[in-house]
Amino acid sequence: MKVKIKKWNAVATWRWDIPDDDVCGICQVHFDGTCPACKYPGDDCSLLSGKCGHNFHMHCVVEWLKQDSSKGQCPMCRQKFEWGNEQPNETSVDTSRAPVVAQGTTGP
């Protein structure tokens, strides 16, 4: 018996690499939800971590740090806030799992 596959639909999911019960330290919304500045979950609002280990929605922590009263400190532990692995507005791509697409040309 042979089976012919006519159509293939793949579904993928993702999640933040943080504990399931972790919430943004500023807006207190779960990271799978939306921060107050976003309309849809994951809508250009990435998760940012400080070197102190606290996690925040990008919009929340950027707005926090713009305030004079923040004094450049983490809103959770009041240490000087330093970005974890990357600065805001930078994009990093893990190419180790990216699909490889071969491009070729046809000759005469």
DRENTOR-889260 format. One record per atom (N, C-alpha, C, CB): atom name; residue in one letter; y, z, x. Coordinates in steps of 0.2 Angstrom, whole numbers, plus 5000, padded with zeros to 4 digits. Glycine has a CB too. Layout:
@atom=CA | res=A | py=Y | pz=Z | px=X
...
//
This chain:
@atom=N | res=M | py=4994 | pz=5000 | px=5004
@atom=CA | res=M | py=5000 | pz=5000 | px=5000
@atom=C | res=M | py=5006 | pz=5000 | px=5004
@atom=CB | res=M | py=5000 | pz=5006 | px=4995
@atom=N | res=K | py=5011 | pz=4995 | px=5003
@atom=CA | res=K | py=5017 | pz=4995 | px=5007
@atom=C | res=K | py=5023 | pz=4997 | px=5002
@atom=CB | res=K | py=5018 | pz=4988 | px=5010
@atom=N | res=V | py=5028 | pz=5000 | px=5005
@atom=CA | res=V | py=5034 | pz=5002 | px=5001
@atom=C | res=V | py=5040 | pz=4999 | px=5005
@atom=CB | res=V | py=5034 | pz=5010 | px=5001
@atom=N | res=K | py=5044 | pz=4995 | px=5001
@atom=CA | res=K | py=5050 | pz=4992 | px=5003
@atom=C | res=K | py=5056 | pz=4997 | px=5001
@atom=CB | res=K | py=5050 | pz=4985 | px=5001
@atom=N | res=I | py=5060 | pz=4999 | px=5006
@atom=CA | res=I | py=5066 | pz=5003 | px=5004
@atom=C | res=I | py=5071 | pz=4998 | px=5003
@atom=CB | res=I | py=5067 | pz=5008 | px=5010
@atom=N | res=K | py=5074 | pz=4998 | px=4997
@atom=CA | res=K | py=5080 | pz=4993 | px=4996
@atom=C | res=K | py=5086 | pz=4996 | px=4997
@atom=CB | res=K | py=5079 | pz=4991 | px=4988
@atom=N | res=K | py=5087 | pz=5003 | px=4997
@atom=CA | res=K | py=5093 | pz=5006 | px=4998
@atom=C | res=K | py=5092 | pz=5013 | px=5001
@atom=CB | res=K | py=5097 | pz=5006 | px=4991
@atom=N | res=W | py=5096 | pz=5015 | px=5005
@atom=CA | res=W | py=5096 | pz=5021 | px=5008
@atom=C | res=W | py=5103 | pz=5025 | px=5008
@atom=CB | res=W | py=5094 | pz=5021 | px=5016
@atom=N | res=N | py=5103 | pz=5031 | px=5005
@atom=CA | res=N | py=5109 | pz=5035 | px=5005
@atom=C | res=N | py=5108 | pz=5041 | px=5009
@atom=CB | res=N | py=5110 | pz=5037 | px=4997
@atom=N | res=A | py=5112 | pz=5042 | px=5014
@atom=CA | res=A | py=5111 | pz=5048 | px=5018
@atom=C | res=A | py=5117 | pz=5053 | px=5016
@atom=CB | res=A | py=5112 | pz=5047 | px=5025
@atom=N | res=V | py=5115 | pz=5060 | px=5016
@atom=CA | res=V | py=5120 | pz=5065 | px=5014
@atom=C | res=V | py=5120 | pz=5070 | px=5020
@atom=CB | res=V | py=5117 | pz=5068 | px=5007
@atom=N | res=A | py=5126 | pz=5072 | px=5022
@atom=CA | res=A | py=5127 | pz=5076 | px=5027
@atom=C | res=A | py=5131 | pz=5082 | px=5025
@atom=CB | res=A | py=5130 | pz=5073 | px=5033
@atom=N | res=T | py=5130 | pz=5088 | px=5028
@atom=CA | res=T | py=5134 | pz=5094 | px=5026
@atom=C | res=T | py=5136 | pz=5097 | px=5033
@atom=CB | res=T | py=5130 | pz=5099 | px=5022
@atom=N | res=W | py=5142 | pz=5101 | px=5033
@atom=CA | res=W | py=5144 | pz=5104 | px=5039
@atom=C | res=W | py=5147 | pz=5111 | px=5037
@atom=CB | res=W | py=5150 | pz=5100 | px=5042
@atom=N | res=R | py=5147 | pz=5115 | px=5041
@atom=CA | res=R | py=5150 | pz=5122 | px=5040
@atom=C | res=R | py=5153 | pz=5124 | px=5047
@atom=CB | res=R | py=5145 | pz=5127 | px=5038
@atom=N | res=W | py=5158 | pz=5129 | px=5046
@atom=CA | res=W | py=5161 | pz=5132 | px=5052
@atom=C | res=W | py=5156 | pz=5136 | px=5055
@atom=CB | res=W | py=5167 | pz=5136 | px=5050
@atom=N | res=D | py=5157 | pz=5137 | px=5062
@atom=CA | res=D | py=5152 | pz=5141 | px=5066
@atom=C | res=D | py=5155 | pz=5148 | px=5066
@atom=CB | res=D | py=5151 | pz=5138 | px=5073
@atom=N | res=I | py=5155 | pz=5151 | px=5060
@atom=CA | res=I | py=5158 | pz=5158 | px=5060
@atom=C | res=I | py=5153 | pz=5162 | px=5055
@atom=CB | res=I | py=5165 | pz=5158 | px=5058
@atom=N | res=P | py=5154 | pz=5168 | px=5054
@atom=CA | res=P | py=5150 | pz=5172 | px=5049
@atom=C | res=P | py=5152 | pz=5170 | px=5042
@atom=CB | res=P | py=5151 | pz=5179 | px=5050
@atom=N | res=D | py=5147 | pz=5170 | px=5038
@atom=CA | res=D | py=5148 | pz=5167 | px=5031
@atom=C | res=D | py=5153 | pz=5171 | px=5027
@atom=CB | res=D | py=5141 | pz=5168 | px=5027
@atom=N | res=D | py=5154 | pz=5178 | px=5029
@atom=CA | res=D | py=5159 | pz=5182 | px=5025
@atom=C | res=D | py=5166 | pz=5182 | px=5028
@atom=CB | res=D | py=5156 | pz=5189 | px=5024
@atom=N | res=D | py=5167 | pz=5178 | px=5033
@atom=CA | res=D | py=5173 | pz=5178 | px=5037
@atom=C | res=D | py=5179 | pz=5175 | px=5033
@atom=CB | res=D | py=5173 | pz=5175 | px=5044
@atom=N | res=V | py=5185 | pz=5178 | px=5033
@atom=CA | res=V | py=5190 | pz=5175 | px=5029
@atom=C | res=V | py=5196 | pz=5174 | px=5034
@atom=CB | res=V | py=5192 | pz=5179 | px=5023
@atom=N | res=C | py=5201 | pz=5170 | px=5032
@atom=CA | res=C | py=5207 | pz=5169 | px=5036
@atom=C | res=C | py=5211 | pz=5176 | px=5036
@atom=CB | res=C | py=5212 | pz=5164 | px=5033
@atom=N | res=G | py=5213 | pz=5178 | px=5042
@atom=CA | res=G | py=5216 | pz=5185 | px=5043
@atom=C | res=G | py=5223 | pz=5185 | px=5040
@atom=CB | res=G | py=5216 | pz=5187 | px=5050
@atom=N | res=I | py=5226 | pz=5179 | px=5038
@atom=CA | res=I | py=5232 | pz=5179 | px=5035
@atom=C | res=I | py=5232 | pz=5178 | px=5027
@atom=CB | res=I | py=5236 | pz=5173 | px=5038
@atom=N | res=C | py=5229 | pz=5173 | px=5025
@atom=CA | res=C | py=5229 | pz=5172 | px=5018
@atom=C | res=C | py=5223 | pz=5175 | px=5014
@atom=CB | res=C | py=5229 | pz=5164 | px=5016
@atom=N | res=Q | py=5218 | pz=5178 | px=5018
@atom=CA | res=Q | py=5212 | pz=5181 | px=5015
@atom=C | res=Q | py=5208 | pz=5176 | px=5011
@atom=CB | res=Q | py=5214 | pz=5187 | px=5011
@atom=N | res=V | py=5208 | pz=5170 | px=5012
@atom=CA | res=V | py=5204 | pz=5165 | px=5009
@atom=C | res=V | py=5199 | pz=5163 | px=5013
@atom=CB | res=V | py=5208 | pz=5158 | px=5006
@atom=N | res=H | py=5193 | pz=5162 | px=5010
@atom=CA | res=H | py=5187 | pz=5160 | px=5014
@atom=C | res=H | py=5188 | pz=5153 | px=5017
@atom=CB | res=H | py=5180 | pz=5160 | px=5010
@atom=N | res=F | py=5185 | pz=5152 | px=5023
@atom=CA | res=F | py=5187 | pz=5146 | px=5027
@atom=C | res=F | py=5184 | pz=5139 | px=5023
@atom=CB | res=F | py=5184 | pz=5146 | px=5034
@atom=N | res=D | py=5179 | pz=5140 | px=5019
@atom=CA | res=D | py=5177 | pz=5135 | px=5015
@atom=C | res=D | py=5181 | pz=5133 | px=5009
@atom=CB | res=D | py=5170 | pz=5136 | px=5012
@atom=N | res=G | py=5186 | pz=5138 | px=5008
@atom=CA | res=G | py=5191 | pz=5136 | px=5002
@atom=C | res=G | py=5197 | pz=5133 | px=5005
@atom=CB | res=G | py=5193 | pz=5143 | px=4999
@atom=N | res=T | py=5202 | pz=5133 | px=5001
@atom=CA | res=T | py=5208 | pz=5130 | px=5004
@atom=C | res=T | py=5214 | pz=5135 | px=5005
@atom=CB | res=T | py=5211 | pz=5125 | px=4998
@atom=N | res=C | py=5217 | pz=5134 | px=5011
@atom=CA | res=C | py=5223 | pz=5138 | px=5012
@atom=C | res=C | py=5229 | pz=5137 | px=5007
@atom=CB | res=C | py=5225 | pz=5137 | px=5020
@atom=N | res=P | py=5233 | pz=5141 | px=5007
@atom=CA | res=P | py=5239 | pz=5140 | px=5002
@atom=C | res=P | py=5243 | pz=5133 | px=5003
@atom=CB | res=P | py=5244 | pz=5146 | px=5002
@atom=N | res=A | py=5243 | pz=5131 | px=5009
@atom=CA | res=A | py=5246 | pz=5124 | px=5011
@atom=C | res=A | py=5242 | pz=5118 | px=5009
@atom=CB | res=A | py=5248 | pz=5124 | px=5018
@atom=N | res=C | py=5236 | pz=5119 | px=5008
@atom=CA | res=C | py=5232 | pz=5113 | px=5007
@atom=C | res=C | py=5230 | pz=5112 | px=4999
@atom=CB | res=C | py=5225 | pz=5113 | px=5011
@atom=N | res=K | py=5228 | pz=5106 | px=4998
@atom=CA | res=K | py=5226 | pz=5104 | px=4991
@atom=C | res=K | py=5219 | pz=5104 | px=4990
@atom=CB | res=K | py=5229 | pz=5097 | px=4989
@atom=N | res=Y | py=5215 | pz=5102 | px=4995
@atom=CA | res=Y | py=5208 | pz=5101 | px=4995
@atom=C | res=Y | py=5205 | pz=5105 | px=5001
@atom=CB | res=Y | py=5206 | pz=5094 | px=4994
@atom=N | res=P | py=5199 | pz=5108 | px=5000
@atom=CA | res=P | py=5195 | pz=5111 | px=5006
@atom=C | res=P | py=5194 | pz=5106 | px=5011
@atom=CB | res=P | py=5188 | pz=5113 | px=5004
@atom=N | res=G | py=5196 | pz=5108 | px=5017
@atom=CA | res=G | py=5195 | pz=5104 | px=5023
@atom=C | res=G | py=5201 | pz=5098 | px=5024
@atom=CB | res=G | py=5189 | pz=5100 | px=5023
@atom=N | res=D | py=5206 | pz=5098 | px=5020
@atom=CA | res=D | py=5211 | pz=5093 | px=5019
@atom=C | res=D | py=5216 | pz=5094 | px=5025
@atom=CB | res=D | py=5215 | pz=5093 | px=5013
@atom=N | res=D | py=5214 | pz=5092 | px=5031
@atom=CA | res=D | py=5218 | pz=5092 | px=5037
@atom=C | res=D | py=5220 | pz=5100 | px=5039
@atom=CB | res=D | py=5225 | pz=5089 | px=5036
@atom=N | res=C | py=5216 | pz=5104 | px=5037
@atom=CA | res=C | py=5217 | pz=5111 | px=5039
@atom=C | res=C | py=5211 | pz=5114 | px=5042
@atom=CB | res=C | py=5218 | pz=5115 | px=5032
@atom=N | res=S | py=5211 | pz=5113 | px=5049
@atom=CA | res=S | py=5206 | pz=5115 | px=5053
@atom=C | res=S | py=5206 | pz=5123 | px=5054
@atom=CB | res=S | py=5205 | pz=5111 | px=5059
@atom=N | res=L | py=5200 | pz=5125 | px=5057
@atom=CA | res=L | py=5200 | pz=5132 | px=5059
@atom=C | res=L | py=5202 | pz=5133 | px=5066
@atom=CB | res=L | py=5192 | pz=5135 | px=5058
@atom=N | res=L | py=5206 | pz=5138 | px=5067
@atom=CA | res=L | py=5209 | pz=5139 | px=5074
@atom=C | res=L | py=5207 | pz=5146 | px=5076
@atom=CB | res=L | py=5216 | pz=5138 | px=5075
@atom=N | res=S | py=5204 | pz=5147 | px=5082
@atom=CA | res=S | py=5202 | pz=5154 | px=5084
@atom=C | res=S | py=5207 | pz=5156 | px=5090
@atom=CB | res=S | py=5195 | pz=5154 | px=5087
@atom=N | res=G | py=5209 | pz=5162 | px=5090
@atom=CA | res=G | py=5212 | pz=5165 | px=5096
@atom=C | res=G | py=5208 | pz=5167 | px=5101
@atom=CB | res=G | py=5217 | pz=5170 | px=5094
@atom=N | res=K | py=5210 | pz=5168 | px=5107
@atom=CA | res=K | py=5206 | pz=5171 | px=5113
@atom=C | res=K | py=5203 | pz=5178 | px=5111
@atom=CB | res=K | py=5209 | pz=5171 | px=5119
@atom=N | res=C | py=5207 | pz=5181 | px=5106
@atom=CA | res=C | py=5205 | pz=5188 | px=5104
@atom=C | res=C | py=5199 | pz=5188 | px=5100
@atom=CB | res=C | py=5211 | pz=5191 | px=5101
@atom=N | res=G | py=5197 | pz=5182 | px=5097
@atom=CA | res=G | py=5191 | pz=5181 | px=5093
@atom=C | res=G | py=5193 | pz=5181 | px=5085
@atom=CB | res=G | py=5187 | pz=5187 | px=5094
@atom=N | res=H | py=5199 | pz=5181 | px=5084
@atom=CA | res=H | py=5201 | pz=5181 | px=5076
@atom=C | res=H | py=5202 | pz=5173 | px=5074
@atom=CB | res=H | py=5207 | pz=5185 | px=5075
@atom=N | res=N | py=5200 | pz=5172 | px=5068
@atom=CA | res=N | py=5200 | pz=5165 | px=5066
@atom=C | res=N | py=5205 | pz=5164 | px=5060
@atom=CB | res=N | py=5193 | pz=5163 | px=5063
@atom=N | res=F | py=5208 | pz=5159 | px=5060
@atom=CA | res=F | py=5213 | pz=5157 | px=5055
@atom=C | res=F | py=5213 | pz=5150 | px=5053
@atom=CB | res=F | py=5220 | pz=5159 | px=5057
@atom=N | res=H | py=5216 | pz=5149 | px=5046
@atom=CA | res=H | py=5217 | pz=5142 | px=5045
@atom=C | res=H | py=5223 | pz=5140 | px=5049
@atom=CB | res=H | py=5219 | pz=5141 | px=5037
@atom=N | res=M | py=5223 | pz=5133 | px=5051
@atom=CA | res=M | py=5228 | pz=5131 | px=5055
@atom=C | res=M | py=5235 | pz=5132 | px=5052
@atom=CB | res=M | py=5227 | pz=5123 | px=5057
@atom=N | res=H | py=5236 | pz=5130 | px=5046
@atom=CA | res=H | py=5243 | pz=5130 | px=5043
@atom=C | res=H | py=5245 | pz=5138 | px=5043
@atom=CB | res=H | py=5242 | pz=5128 | px=5036
@atom=N | res=C | py=5240 | pz=5142 | px=5041
@atom=CA | res=C | py=5242 | pz=5149 | px=5041
@atom=C | res=C | py=5245 | pz=5152 | px=5048
@atom=CB | res=C | py=5236 | pz=5153 | px=5038
@atom=N | res=V | py=5241 | pz=5151 | px=5053
@atom=CA | res=V | py=5243 | pz=5154 | px=5059
@atom=C | res=V | py=5249 | pz=5150 | px=5062
@atom=CB | res=V | py=5237 | pz=5153 | px=5064
@atom=N | res=V | py=5250 | pz=5144 | px=5061
@atom=CA | res=V | py=5256 | pz=5140 | px=5064
@atom=C | res=V | py=5262 | pz=5143 | px=5060
@atom=CB | res=V | py=5255 | pz=5133 | px=5063
@atom=N | res=E | py=5262 | pz=5144 | px=5054
@atom=CA | res=E | py=5267 | pz=5147 | px=5050
@atom=C | res=E | py=5269 | pz=5154 | px=5052
@atom=CB | res=E | py=5266 | pz=5147 | px=5042
@atom=N | res=W | py=5263 | pz=5158 | px=5053
@atom=CA | res=W | py=5264 | pz=5165 | px=5056
@atom=C | res=W | py=5268 | pz=5165 | px=5062
@atom=CB | res=W | py=5257 | pz=5168 | px=5056
@atom=N | res=L | py=5266 | pz=5161 | px=5067
@atom=CA | res=L | py=5269 | pz=5161 | px=5074
@atom=C | res=L | py=5276 | pz=5158 | px=5074
@atom=CB | res=L | py=5265 | pz=5157 | px=5078
@atom=N | res=K | py=5278 | pz=5154 | px=5069
@atom=CA | res=K | py=5285 | pz=5152 | px=5068
@atom=C | res=K | py=5290 | pz=5158 | px=5066
@atom=CB | res=K | py=5285 | pz=5146 | px=5063
@atom=N | res=Q | py=5287 | pz=5163 | px=5063
@atom=CA | res=Q | py=5292 | pz=5168 | px=5061
@atom=C | res=Q | py=5294 | pz=5173 | px=5067
@atom=CB | res=Q | py=5288 | pz=5173 | px=5056
@atom=N | res=D | py=5300 | pz=5175 | px=5067
@atom=CA | res=D | py=5302 | pz=5179 | px=5073
@atom=C | res=D | py=5299 | pz=5186 | px=5072
@atom=CB | res=D | py=5310 | pz=5180 | px=5072
@atom=N | res=S | py=5297 | pz=5188 | px=5067
@atom=CA | res=S | py=5294 | pz=5195 | px=5066
@atom=C | res=S | py=5287 | pz=5195 | px=5069
@atom=CB | res=S | py=5294 | pz=5197 | px=5059
@atom=N | res=S | py=5284 | pz=5189 | px=5070
@atom=CA | res=S | py=5277 | pz=5189 | px=5073
@atom=C | res=S | py=5277 | pz=5191 | px=5080
@atom=CB | res=S | py=5274 | pz=5182 | px=5072
@atom=N | res=K | py=5282 | pz=5189 | px=5083
@atom=CA | res=K | py=5283 | pz=5191 | px=5091
@atom=C | res=K | py=5277 | pz=5188 | px=5095
@atom=CB | res=K | py=5283 | pz=5198 | px=5092
@atom=N | res=G | py=5274 | pz=5182 | px=5092
@atom=CA | res=G | py=5269 | pz=5179 | px=5096
@atom=C | res=G | py=5263 | pz=5182 | px=5096
@atom=CB | res=G | py=5272 | pz=5177 | px=5103
@atom=N | res=Q | py=5262 | pz=5187 | px=5092
@atom=CA | res=Q | py=5256 | pz=5191 | px=5092
@atom=C | res=Q | py=5251 | pz=5189 | px=5086
@atom=CB | res=Q | py=5258 | pz=5198 | px=5091
@atom=N | res=C | py=5244 | pz=5191 | px=5088
@atom=CA | res=C | py=5239 | pz=5189 | px=5083
@atom=C | res=C | py=5240 | pz=5194 | px=5077
@atom=CB | res=C | py=5232 | pz=5191 | px=5086
@atom=N | res=P | py=5240 | pz=5192 | px=5071
@atom=CA | res=P | py=5241 | pz=5196 | px=5065
@atom=C | res=P | py=5236 | pz=5201 | px=5064
@atom=CB | res=P | py=5242 | pz=5192 | px=5059
@atom=N | res=M | py=5230 | pz=5201 | px=5067
@atom=CA | res=M | py=5225 | pz=5205 | px=5066
@atom=C | res=M | py=5225 | pz=5211 | px=5071
@atom=CB | res=M | py=5218 | pz=5202 | px=5066
@atom=N | res=C | py=5226 | pz=5209 | px=5077
@atom=CA | res=C | py=5225 | pz=5214 | px=5083
@atom=C | res=C | py=5232 | pz=5216 | px=5087
@atom=CB | res=C | py=5220 | pz=5212 | px=5088
@atom=N | res=R | py=5237 | pz=5212 | px=5085
@atom=CA | res=R | py=5243 | pz=5212 | px=5088
@atom=C | res=R | py=5243 | pz=5211 | px=5096
@atom=CB | res=R | py=5246 | pz=5219 | px=5087
@atom=N | res=Q | py=5238 | pz=5208 | px=5098
@atom=CA | res=Q | py=5238 | pz=5206 | px=5105
@atom=C | res=Q | py=5242 | pz=5199 | px=5106
@atom=CB | res=Q | py=5231 | pz=5204 | px=5108
@atom=N | res=K | py=5245 | pz=5197 | px=5112
@atom=CA | res=K | py=5248 | pz=5191 | px=5112
@atom=C | res=K | py=5243 | pz=5186 | px=5110
@atom=CB | res=K | py=5250 | pz=5190 | px=5120
@atom=N | res=F | py=5246 | pz=5181 | px=5105
@atom=CA | res=F | py=5241 | pz=5176 | px=5103
@atom=C | res=F | py=5241 | pz=5170 | px=5107
@atom=CB | res=F | py=5243 | pz=5174 | px=5096
@atom=N | res=E | py=5235 | pz=5169 | px=5110
@atom=CA | res=E | py=5233 | pz=5163 | px=5114
@atom=C | res=E | py=5228 | pz=5159 | px=5110
@atom=CB | res=E | py=5231 | pz=5165 | px=5121
@atom=N | res=W | py=5229 | pz=5152 | px=5110
@atom=CA | res=W | py=5224 | pz=5148 | px=5107
@atom=C | res=W | py=5217 | pz=5149 | px=5110
@atom=CB | res=W | py=5226 | pz=5141 | px=5107
@atom=N | res=G | py=5212 | pz=5148 | px=5107
@atom=CA | res=G | py=5205 | pz=5148 | px=5109
@atom=C | res=G | py=5204 | pz=5142 | px=5113
@atom=CB | res=G | py=5200 | pz=5149 | px=5104
@atom=N | res=N | py=5199 | pz=5138 | px=5111
@atom=CA | res=N | py=5197 | pz=5132 | px=5115
@atom=C | res=N | py=5202 | pz=5126 | px=5115
@atom=CB | res=N | py=5191 | pz=5130 | px=5112
@atom=N | res=E | py=5206 | pz=5125 | px=5109
@atom=CA | res=E | py=5211 | pz=5120 | px=5109
@atom=C | res=E | py=5217 | pz=5121 | px=5106
@atom=CB | res=E | py=5207 | pz=5114 | px=5105
@atom=N | res=Q | py=5222 | pz=5118 | px=5107
@atom=CA | res=Q | py=5229 | pz=5119 | px=5104
@atom=C | res=Q | py=5229 | pz=5115 | px=5097
@atom=CB | res=Q | py=5234 | pz=5116 | px=5109
@atom=N | res=P | py=5233 | pz=5118 | px=5093
@atom=CA | res=P | py=5234 | pz=5114 | px=5086
@atom=C | res=P | py=5236 | pz=5107 | px=5087
@atom=CB | res=P | py=5239 | pz=5118 | px=5082
@atom=N | res=N | py=5234 | pz=5103 | px=5083
@atom=CA | res=N | py=5236 | pz=5096 | px=5083
@atom=C | res=N | py=5232 | pz=5092 | px=5088
@atom=CB | res=N | py=5243 | pz=5095 | px=5083
@atom=N | res=E | py=5227 | pz=5095 | px=5092
@atom=CA | res=E | py=5223 | pz=5091 | px=5096
@atom=C | res=E | py=5217 | pz=5090 | px=5093
@atom=CB | res=E | py=5222 | pz=5095 | px=5103
@atom=N | res=T | py=5214 | pz=5084 | px=5094
@atom=CA | res=T | py=5207 | pz=5083 | px=5091
@atom=C | res=T | py=5202 | pz=5082 | px=5096
@atom=CB | res=T | py=5208 | pz=5076 | px=5087
@atom=N | res=S | py=5196 | pz=5086 | px=5095
@atom=CA | res=S | py=5191 | pz=5085 | px=5100
@atom=C | res=S | py=5185 | pz=5082 | px=5096
@atom=CB | res=S | py=5189 | pz=5092 | px=5103
@atom=N | res=V | py=5181 | pz=5078 | px=5100
@atom=CA | res=V | py=5176 | pz=5075 | px=5097
@atom=C | res=V | py=5170 | pz=5076 | px=5101
@atom=CB | res=V | py=5177 | pz=5067 | px=5096
@atom=N | res=D | py=5164 | pz=5078 | px=5098
@atom=CA | res=D | py=5158 | pz=5079 | px=5102
@atom=C | res=D | py=5154 | pz=5073 | px=5102
@atom=CB | res=D | py=5154 | pz=5085 | px=5099
@atom=N | res=T | py=5154 | pz=5069 | px=5107
@atom=CA | res=T | py=5151 | pz=5063 | px=5107
@atom=C | res=T | py=5144 | pz=5063 | px=5109
@atom=CB | res=T | py=5155 | pz=5058 | px=5112
@atom=N | res=S | py=5141 | pz=5069 | px=5111
@atom=CA | res=S | py=5134 | pz=5069 | px=5112
@atom=C | res=S | py=5130 | pz=5068 | px=5106
@atom=CB | res=S | py=5133 | pz=5076 | px=5115
@atom=N | res=R | py=5133 | pz=5068 | px=5100
@atom=CA | res=R | py=5129 | pz=5067 | px=5094
@atom=C | res=R | py=5131 | pz=5061 | px=5090
@atom=CB | res=R | py=5128 | pz=5073 | px=5090
@atom=N | res=A | py=5136 | pz=5058 | px=5093
@atom=CA | res=A | py=5139 | pz=5052 | px=5090
@atom=C | res=A | py=5135 | pz=5046 | px=5090
@atom=CB | res=A | py=5146 | pz=5050 | px=5093
@atom=N | res=P | py=5134 | pz=5042 | px=5084
@atom=CA | res=P | py=5130 | pz=5036 | px=5084
@atom=C | res=P | py=5133 | pz=5031 | px=5089
@atom=CB | res=P | py=5130 | pz=5033 | px=5077
@atom=N | res=V | py=5128 | pz=5028 | px=5092
@atom=CA | res=V | py=5130 | pz=5022 | px=5097
@atom=C | res=V | py=5130 | pz=5016 | px=5093
@atom=CB | res=V | py=5125 | pz=5022 | px=5103
@atom=N | res=V | py=5135 | pz=5012 | px=5094
@atom=CA | res=V | py=5135 | pz=5005 | px=5091
@atom=C | res=V | py=5136 | pz=5000 | px=5096
@atom=CB | res=V | py=5141 | pz=5005 | px=5086
@atom=N | res=A | py=5131 | pz=4996 | px=5096
@atom=CA | res=A | py=5131 | pz=4990 | px=5101
@atom=C | res=A | py=5135 | pz=4984 | px=5099
@atom=CB | res=A | py=5124 | pz=4988 | px=5103
@atom=N | res=Q | py=5139 | pz=4982 | px=5103
@atom=CA | res=Q | py=5143 | pz=4976 | px=5101
@atom=C | res=Q | py=5141 | pz=4970 | px=5106
@atom=CB | res=Q | py=5151 | pz=4978 | px=5102
@atom=N | res=G | py=5141 | pz=4965 | px=5103
@atom=CA | res=G | py=5139 | pz=4959 | px=5106
@atom=C | res=G | py=5142 | pz=4953 | px=5104
@atom=CB | res=G | py=5131 | pz=4958 | px=5106
@atom=N | res=T | py=5142 | pz=4948 | px=5108
@atom=CA | res=T | py=5145 | pz=4942 | px=5106
@atom=C | res=T | py=5140 | pz=4936 | px=5106
@atom=CB | res=T | py=5151 | pz=4940 | px=5112
@atom=N | res=T | py=5141 | pz=4931 | px=5102
@atom=CA | res=T | py=5136 | pz=4926 | px=5102
@atom=C | res=T | py=5139 | pz=4920 | px=5106
@atom=CB | res=T | py=5135 | pz=4924 | px=5094
@atom=N | res=G | py=5135 | pz=4917 | px=5110
@atom=CA | res=G | py=5137 | pz=4912 | px=5114
@atom=C | res=G | py=5136 | pz=4905 | px=5111
@atom=CB | res=G | py=5134 | pz=4912 | px=5121
@atom=N | res=P | py=5138 | pz=4900 | px=5114
@atom=CA | res=P | py=5137 | pz=4893 | px=5112
@atom=C | res=P | py=5130 | pz=4891 | px=5112
@atom=CB | res=P | py=5141 | pz=4888 | px=5115
//
